[in-house]
Amino acid sequence: MPPKRGREATVAEDATVQLRRHKSATEEAFAELVCPITFSLPVDPVTAEDGKVYERSAIEEWLKQQHKSPVTNLAMGTRLQPALQVKNMIRTMVTSGALTGDKVDAWKLKLEEEGEVAEMLRDAEAGHGVAMFILGVWYKHGQKGLAKDKAKTFEWYKKSHEAGDASGTGCLGECYLHGDGVPKCPMRANTLLMDAAGRGSEYACYILGRAYADGDWGFPKDETMARRYYSMVASASLVDLTDDAKEEAATWLRAHPAA
């Protein structure tokens, strides 16, 4: 019978070998699950015609530019199949703790953001103007996993305006002011911004104040009008402006007191 210490050493060595094998297998599985384009775990995995698994949005964008595999560089069609087994595998491995690290944390965040977008879409489809406005903001800034898209930004602001949300009205006016997702139309912009400001939108008051203060976007430089709209920021009832912008308006007013 071998000495007790020898048996313990053998058991410990076997456990170490098994752990290494498990870690190696996990790393190999992890590598197979990562999207070759984003180098992250896909939230909406699909299998392309090259047999590889990708994040749907990433491979769709890729195939708009070129019809070849990002991995093999060979010609490839645009047909994509949902990789449900891969999606379930990732979820199971993350939940069990088999997968950890920065990529897993990023995957969890993306999944959470996907849920937030889905919930906001449900509210928007139910007719909530504020939800429509928020979707417009997310598309404008490329937030919550959504790509920046001026056309969709304009579309959601327009729907928000039509639903009666003053923030949506003001931001729709800004789209016409800059030509974001729609041809520029200063007259339409002015009408919408004045409407939103009159209904208590801080943001619309700020944009009008800035336009008159600087003489930008086709507006005449007019301190009286700038003072009027910048002053309205502080009394506006609808909170839809950042603190930095509020301070900018207040700073301008301090520097340009009424005569």
N, C-alpha and C positions, 0 to 999 in steps of 0.2 A: 504494500500500500504506500503510495507516494506521500511525502510529508505534507501536512496541512497547508503550509505556506505555499508549496508548489502548486497544489490544487487551486488555491485562491488566485495565484498569479496566472494560471492557465485560463480560469474562468474570466478574469479581468481582461486578458488578452483577447479571448473570444468575443467578449462584449465590445471591445474597442474595434475589432475587425467588423463586427455586425453594424456598429454605429457608422463606421466609415462607408460601408456598402450602402446603408440606408441613405446617408447624406449624398453619396454619389448618384444614387438612383433618383433622389429628389431633385438634385441639381439638373440631371439630364431631362427629367420630366418638365422642370421649370423652363429650361431652354426651349423645349418643344412648344410650350404654351405661349411664350412671348411673341408678340407681333413683330415680324421682321422689319416693319416700317417705323413703328413708334418705339420699338424696344421696350414695350410695357405690356402688362397683362391686359388682354382685350376684355372690355365690358360687353360688347356685342360681337362675339367672334363669328367669322364666316370662313368657309373653305372655298378657296379660289380654284380655278381650273388647273393650276400647277400642283394641287394637292396640299398646299400650305395654308395655315390658319392665320387670318389677319383680323385687325380691328376693322369693322365694316366701313366706317367713315374714312379711314386711312386708305384702304384699298380702292374704295370708290373714287376718291380724289385722285389717286395714282392712275387709275384706268381712264380717267377723263383726259389725261395728258399723253398716255402711251399704252398701247395694247401689248405689253410684254410683262413677264414675271419679274418682280423686284428681286427675286432670289436667284432664278436661273438665267434671267435675261433673254429667255426664249419667248417667241410669240405666244400670246395668251388671250382668250376671249374674256368677255365681261360677266359671264355667268357666275353667280355667287350662291352658295348654299349655307343656311344657318348651321353653325357647328354647336348644336345643343349639348352634345355629350361633353365637348370641351368646356362649354359654359358651366355645366353642372360639376365637372371635375374641378375647375378652378374654385367654384364656390365651396365645394366640399373640402378641398385641401386648405383653403384659407380659414374656413370655419373650424377645422380640426387643429389648426396650428401647424400643419405640415409645411406650409409656405409662410414665410415671414420676411421682413425687410422693407426697404424703401419702395420697391415696386408693388408690394402688396398693399402698403399704406396708400400709394397713389391709386391703386385699383379700388380700394374701399372708398376713397374720396370721389372717384369718378362714378361709382355705383350710387353713392349718396346724391351726387349732383344730378344724375340721370333720373333719380326718383323725384327730386325737386322740380325738374323740368316737366316731367310727366304730370305731376300734381298741378303745376301752374297751367299747363295746357288744358287739363280738365276744367279748371276754374274759368279759363278764357273761353273755352267752348261752351261753358254754361252761361256766358254773357257778362262776366265780371270785367268791367273796364280797367280796373287797377291791375288785374292779372295780365291783361293784354299789354298794358303800359310796361309792366315789369319784363315781359318777354321781349319787348322792343329794346329795353335797356340792355338785357343780356346779349341780344344779337348785335347791338351797337358796339359793345365793349368786348365781345367774345368771352363771356362769362358762363359759368356752369357747364363747361364742356362744349358749348356751342361756338361754332366758327363765326367770326365777324361777317356780317352780311347786311349791306345797306338796303337791299331790296326787302328783306324780311323785316328789318328795323322799321322801314317806312310802312310796310303792310300792317304790322302790329300797332304802331302809333296811330295809323288811320282807323283801325278797328276800335282802338281805345277812345279816340276822339268821337267816333260815331256812337259809342256806348255811353258818352257823356262824361268821361273822365277828363278833368281839366289838365292834369299832367300830360296825358296823351295828346291833348290839343296843343299845348305849348311845344312839346317835342316834335309834333307833326309840323308846326310852324317853323321850327329850326331846320327840319329836313328841307323844306322849301327855301329856307334862307341860304343854305349851303349847297343845295342840289344833291342831297344824299338820298339815293334811291328814287329820285324824281327830278325833272328839270327845275332849275332855279326859277322862283317866282316871288320876288320881293313883296309884291302887293298881297299875294295870298299869305305869305309868311307874316306880314304885319297884321293882317286881319286875325289870323289864328292866335298869334302871340298876344294881341290886345284882348282877345276874347278870354284866353287862359288867365292873363293877368287880372282881368276884371272878376274872374271867378276864384281868385285867391291863390294862384300858382306862384310860389316863390321863384321857381326856375324861369317862368315866362317874364316876371318882373326884372329879374337879373339880366336876362338876354336883351331885353329892350333897353335897360339902363346902360348896358355895355355898348350896345349899338349906337345910341345917341352920344355917349361919352367919348367914344373913339371915332365916330363917323364911319363905322364899318358897315359892310354888307349892303351898301346902297342907301344907308340912312344918313341924313345930314348931321353934322356935329352940332349938338344942341345941349348946352349945360342945363337949361331949365327942364327939358324933357328927361335928361339923364337923371337929374336930381329927383324928379317926380317918381320915376320907376325904381330907382335905387332905394328911395325912401319907402316905397311900397313893399320892399322885400321884408322889412322888419315887422310889418303889420299883416302880411299875407297869412291866410288861414291854412293853406295846404303846404305841408312840409315836404318839399321835393328838391331841396338844394343842399349842397355840401356846406359844411362849416367854413371851409376855405373860401368858397365863393361868397358866402355871407360876409366874411371879414373883408373881402375885396371891395364889396359894395360899401360897407361901413367906412373903410379907409378912404375911398373916393369921396364920400360925403363929408368927412372931416376935412379933407383937403380942398373941398369946393363948397364952402358954406354959402347959404343964400345971402344976397346983398342986403 
